[in-house]
């Protein structure tokens, strides 16, 4: 059928059917399209029947609605856009690197996207990665507006105000879905894929309406096929509609010339794939593309991905259907699904072909999302979300039409009020997607994400000689190459990659033979056995000959620790990221990171594989950050160290967001793999390295990167933005650690006091007050600064069991509930069920009475052990949490001991009630070579903070006599 024949037959889907052959009609009935119900739009009688409404044309107001959705989405995506590369091992790094040189992308080649990348890469505006990310934001905004246009096209005439509200609701719900939003702010192919899918749907609905314009459908299909292969999932629905509406002639009426004139634009897709051989000489980022026919065919067909349709070891565990349904509920939301079901039902009543079209659009995409077994199934479920959101918009429009019909039946005096109320109600429906946009904003916001970029700049910023070589995995090498080409950083450094460990080891040897200084990005099996290793910032230097000289600028320590000598250290503060013990696979967002390099020397060959550590904390208080691991970022075990060689051991300590500025201390040392300390000759378990100052650094944050529970409570000049309470059950007399995160809104002229209290059913229990910020009081906070506050409060020892709200206050009338805790006390004994075998009566000054004790051997223990049980009677709660010591003494020397809080911590002394009995059991391993009869038992109680012991009439250590086992 030619376009002129279609125009002559009318401008509707229906007339195309009336002119179709009987065989066509039978086919349409077979696939479920009710051809007999399809009538011309201009037939006045058609509107009285059910199931006969064709898609409606878009007017100026409809186009404005779609434009509003596009503009809002673009502004939001632009605001949350990643400023640079955001990941090491995915497409978001490959695409910016490929854009500058017009390279071939990974299978299936994405030629349309590759061409757009090349155009964007040629623009001299901003950083290249940002421009490529910006392309995704444009595609995302067009997809959001296109979805709104599709919702309007699916509605029927006459167009109502509720239809436009439905289009906005669907568009904004789609824009707010976290999976799609996350793809709209980084370099990815999925937003453009969604936009092209919706373009094909929109041009098809337009062609149905006009009975012409199938060439535009062909063009949109060609563009879709030239981009992402999931576009084929919408083709069954488009083909059925085109066949039913006369866009595709039946075999009996097939004429080649008209068909070619109509559908030739679909060839644009295959033609664009010529981009691959044309740029084959440049190659792909990973270097695997070859300019030959087998590679081209394997690339275009995506042969490497066929295994994902079967059992795939990389796929996530669990039932894929259950996972998909959970994902649909999370992304489309329950209210969206409810409106979607209503919209599909409304379409089935008003226009059955359109309802069947939506079903045919959804079914293949949903089936593919379930069976395609990949590590990231969320993005491959995106095509199935589109018809669901479209149906949801139609459902909202249907509700509005129902309201309009109901108002029309009202008496005329109240009809105006009814119309006004229904309009307000429909506008109020927009609150749901607006709330969704607000809720998702901070969870996906990448506007402050510079972790990967900071790592790459840090690595290339190390003092490497010219012509050095960095060898790593493909993702790491791609990052360095991007920074070299896009930002001009260290172009003299040779960057090489090999994912296989053997190949990477060979690359190291080859670079050393070339006379280059060699650095690797992560530990590598076999490297430490062949070469000497040193930490250099985030990299590991590989050397054939170790140095025995300490570099200049090292702060001396010169303290022995076992068979090691800690020669000195250096420290610096870096910004933007921190490197965990997992190396580049453990990159962490951090506003500030303290980097400490320890310089060690082995005094003799080592037989133990030691762990080295650096801790960062307050001089006499809390530890804020720590790094423990094998030396040289896990790459160089101490058993392979050469005696006399200096080893540089780098530790990164990412500081928690909001770490208060001030003076801190660094401590370091080493311990055995079983956790035992390796002490220095003076028995110091950890060495104090020196001071470390942290300055004030105001700055933003993203909720998705917070390590605390997000919160929002405004207290005048400060705002609570994060909070944490301990999990589990709290005990009376126990400690309650509270951690909060605050943002300063303006300069403060006073010190704010934080008050913490428990709120029960019938009373409020104060836990204490202290200056907010601790030693960094609020009077020193800068506007916009984020400060973390940590403190521990003591629960009353007589606190009744129950659930309590933990509430904080800053001044009068300003209160906020952080959460709830469940307090469960221990079972208290006010009468012993049986008397202790060894009875006594010894009172500790200001403390309890020891009324007895017992000693029994532990059966079936791997080594001889004894359980010594002390029986205390309390005079009331003590003012501190005291610990109990039980010593086995031989020849006036402690041969074995056990120290700890009473009842293994279950009965802290601050929680003791008057006349309560506490059964306090201590297990001690008997010393070898000494008979139990040669041991005496000495016990006592002391303050673990100061070491001060409680006195008794027998001194501060009570001799209970020789160890004898009770029956």
Residue, then its C-alpha position, 0 to 999 in steps of 0.5 A: x500500500x502506498x502513502x497516497x492509497x493510505x491517505x485516500x482511504x482515510x486518516x485512521x487505523x480503522x480505514x486501513x483495516x477496512x481496505x485490508x484483504x480478508x486474509x489480513x482480517x483473519x490474521x488480525x483476528x488470530x493475533x487478537x486485534x478486534x478489527x470489526x470494532x475499529x472504525x473511522x475517527x470521523x464516524x459520529x456513530x463510532x463514539x457510541x460503541x465500546x473498544x473502538x477508540x484510536x490513538x488521539x493526535x497531539x495538540x499544542x498543549x500536549x506538546x507543551x506537557x511533554x516539553x515540561x516533563x523533558x525540561x524538569x528531567x533535564x534540570x534534575x539530571x543536570x544537577x546530579x550529573x557526575x562531574x567525571x569518570x565514576x567507576x573503574x571496571x565498567x562502560x562509564x570509563x570506556x566511553x569517555x576514553x573512546x570518545x576522543x579517538x572515535x574508537x570502536x565500542x565493545x560488542x555490539x559496537x553501538x555505532x549510533x552512540x559511538x558517532x554521538x560520542x565522537x561529536x561530543x568528544x570534539x567539543x572544546x567545553x569542560x572535561x571530556x567525561x563530563x560531556x559524555x555524561x551530559x549526553x546521557x542526561x540529554x537522552x534521559x530527559x528526551x526519554x522522560x518527555x517521550x514517555x509523557x507524549x506516549x501516554x497522551x497518544x494512548x489516550x482517546x479524543x477528546x483530550x482532557x486535562x486529566x490526560x496531561x496530568x497522567x502524562x506528567x505523573x508517568x513521566x515524573x515517576x519514570x524520571x524518579x526511578x533510581x535505575x533509570x536516573x542512575x543511568x542518566x547521570x553517567x556515560x551509559x547507553x541505556x537512556x538513549x536506548x529508552x528514548x529511541x524505543x519511545x520514539x519508535x512507539x510514538x511514530x507508530x501511534x502517529x502513523x496509526x492515527x494518520x494512516x501514513x508516515x510509516x517511513x518515520x517509523x522505519x527511520x526510528x526502527x533503523x536508529x534503534x537497531x543501530x544503538x542497543x540490541x534490546x530495541x528488538x524487544x519492542x519490534x513484535x508490538x510495532x510489527x503487529x500494529x503496523x500489520x494490523x493498520x496497513x503499514x505492512x502489506x499482506x503477502x497477497x498485496x505485496x509490491x516491492x516498489x511501494x514497500x521500498x519507498x516506505x521502509x527504506x529508512x530502516x536500512x540506516x541501522x545496518x549501514x551505521x554498523x559500517x562505522x566499525x570497519x571504518x574505525x577498525x584501524x583505531x581499534x577498541x579500548x581493550x585492543x581486541x577488535x580486529x578489522x576482519x569479517x569474523x571479528x565484525x560478525x562476532x562483534x555485531x551479533x554479540x556472540x560473547x553475550x549468548x552465554x548470559x541467556x543460559x546459566x551464568x556464574x556471574x549472575x546473582x543468586x536467587x530466583x530471577x523471577x522473584x528478583x525481577x518482581x521485587x525490582x518492578x515493585x521498587x522502581x514502578x512503585x506500588x501506586x504506579x502498578x495500581x494505576x498501571x493495572x487500571x490504565x490497562x483495563x481502561x484501554x481494554x474497554x476503550x480501545x482494545x487494540x491499544x491495550x493489546x499493543x501495550x501487552x505485546x510491548x511489555x511481555x517480550x521485555x519482561x521475559x528477557x529481563x527474567x532470563x538474561x542472567x547478568x550481574x547487573x539485571x536492573x539495567x536490562x529490565x529498563x525496557x520492560x518498565x516503559x510500558x508499565x509507566x505508560x499504562x500508569x499514566x493512562x490509569x491516572x488519566x482514566x481516574x480523572x475522566x471518571x471524576x469529570x463524568x461524575x461531576x457532570x452528573x452533579x446539579x448545576x449549582x454545585x457543578x463548578x465546585x465539583x470541577x474545582x475540587x476534581x482539578x485540585x485533586x488531579x493536581x494533587x496526584x502529582x505530589x506522589x512523583x514529586x515526592x519520589x523525585x525528592x526521595x531519590x535525589x540524594x540516593x543517586x546524586x553523583x555531583x560530588x563523586x570524584x573518587x575514581x578521578x582522585x585515585x587516578x590523579x593521585x597515582x599519576x601524581x607520584x614522583x615517578x621518573x620519566x618513561x616509567x611504566x604502570x601495569x594494572x588491570x584494564x579498568x585501571x589502565x583505562x583510567x590512567x590513559x583517560x587522564x593522560x589524554x583528556x587532562x594531559x597528566x604524565x603522558x610520558x608514563x607508559x600505561x599497560x594492562x593485562x587482566x590475567x596474572x601471568x600476563x601481568x607478571x610477564x609485562x612487569x618483567x618486560x618493562x624492567x628489561x626495557x630499563x623502566x621504573x615499574x609500578x603495579x596497581x595491586x598485589x600480584x602472585x609471584x611478584x614478591x618472590x622475584x622482586x623487592x617491593x615498596x609502597x609509593x602512594x596508591x602504587x607498588x614499586x617493583x625493584x630488582x635491587x632493594x635500597x638500604x638507605x632511608x629516604x630524606x624527609x622521614x621522621x625518625x622513630x628507630x624502635x625495634x618491634x620483634x625482628x623488625x625495626x621501625x625506622x620512621x614514617x611520613x604522613x600527609x593528608x590527601x583529599x577526595x578518596x581513600x584506598x582500602x586494604x582491597x586496593x583499587x577494588x576498595x576505593x572509598x569516598x572520603x573528604x580527607x584521608x591521612x596517608x602514613x608511610x612506615x619505613x621498616x627494616x628486617x634485622x634478620x630473616x622473618x619466619x612470621x607473616x606479620x600484619x602492620x597497622x596505623x591508627x588515628x585518634x584523639x590523644x587520650x580518647x577515641x580512635x577515628x580511623x585505622x588501617x591494618x593489613x599485610x605490608x605494602x598494600x598486602x603485596x609483600x609478606x614479611x617472610x619474603x623481606x630481605x634483611x637490611x633492606x628498607x621497605x616503604x609500607x603505605x597505609x591510607x586512613x580515610x576519615x569519617x565524614x565530619x571528623x572534627x578538625x584539631x590535633x590527633x595522634x598516630x600510633x603504629x606497630x605490628x602484630x601476628x596473624x593470630x592477633x597477638x602483639x609483637x611488642x618492642x623491648x620495653x613491652x609497648x604494644x603500639x608505638x606513638x608515631x607523632x601528632x597529626x593535625x586536621x584542618x577545617x574543611x566545609x563541604x557538601x555530602x551525598x546521602x548515598x555516601x553516608x555511613x550513618x542513617x540519613x536524618x534531617x532536623x533543623x536546630x536553628x543554626x545547625x542541622x542534624x543530617x545523620x545519626x546512629x544508635x547501637x543495634x541489639x539489646x541494651x543492658x541497664x548500667x551499660x553504655x549507649x554510644x551515640x553518633x550524630x552528623x551535623x551541618x552548620x548553617x551559619x556562624x554561631x556566637x555561642x557553644x551549643x549544649x547537647x542533652x540526651x535523654x530516654x523517654x519511656x511510657x511514663x517518665x523521662x530519664x536524663x542521660x547527660x549533657x555536654x557541648x556539641x562537637x566535644x572539644x571542637x565546640x560549635x562556636x568554632x564551626x564554619x558556615x557549611x561545615x559538617x561535623x561528626x559528634x561522638x559520645x557514650x552515655x551510661x544507662x542507669x543501673x536500675x533502668x526497668x526493662x522496656x522500649x525507650x525513645x532516645x531523644x536529643x535536645x539543643x536548647x529549650x523546645x528543640x528536640x529530636x528522637x534519634x530512634x529506640x532501644x530495647x532495654x532488657x536487664x539480667x536475671x537478678x539473684x537476691x538469694x543464692x540457690x546454693x551456698x558456695x563451696x568455700x564461704x568467706x566474708x571480705x568487704x572491698x572498701x566502697x565496693x561489694x562483699x566477697x561471700x564465697x568462691x569455687x574452683x572446678x576443672x573444665x572437662x574435655x578442654x584442649x588444655x588444662x583449664x580451671x573455672x574459678x567462680x566468685x560470689x559477690x553480694x552488692x551493697x548497691x551500684x558502684x560509681x564506675x565499671x570495675x573489672x575483676x582480676x583472678x591471678x594464679x600465683x606461684x612463688x609470688x609471681x603471676x603464672x596465669x590470670x584472667x581479667x574482665x568485667x563481672x559475669x563476662x560483662x553481663x553484670x557491670x558494677x554500675x548496675x548492681x542493686x543493693x543485696x544482689x548476688x552476682x555469680x562471677x565465673x573466670x576460666x583460666x588456662x593452667x600454666x604448664x610445668x607447675x602443679x595446681x597444688x603449687x598455685x595460689x588464688x589472688x583476686x581483686x577489683x580495679x578501675x580499668x581506666x586508671x588501674x586503681x584497685x579497690x582496697x580491703x582489709x587484706x590489701x588490694x589483692x585478696x589471697x584466697x589460699x592454694x588452688x584446690x578443686x571442689x567436688 
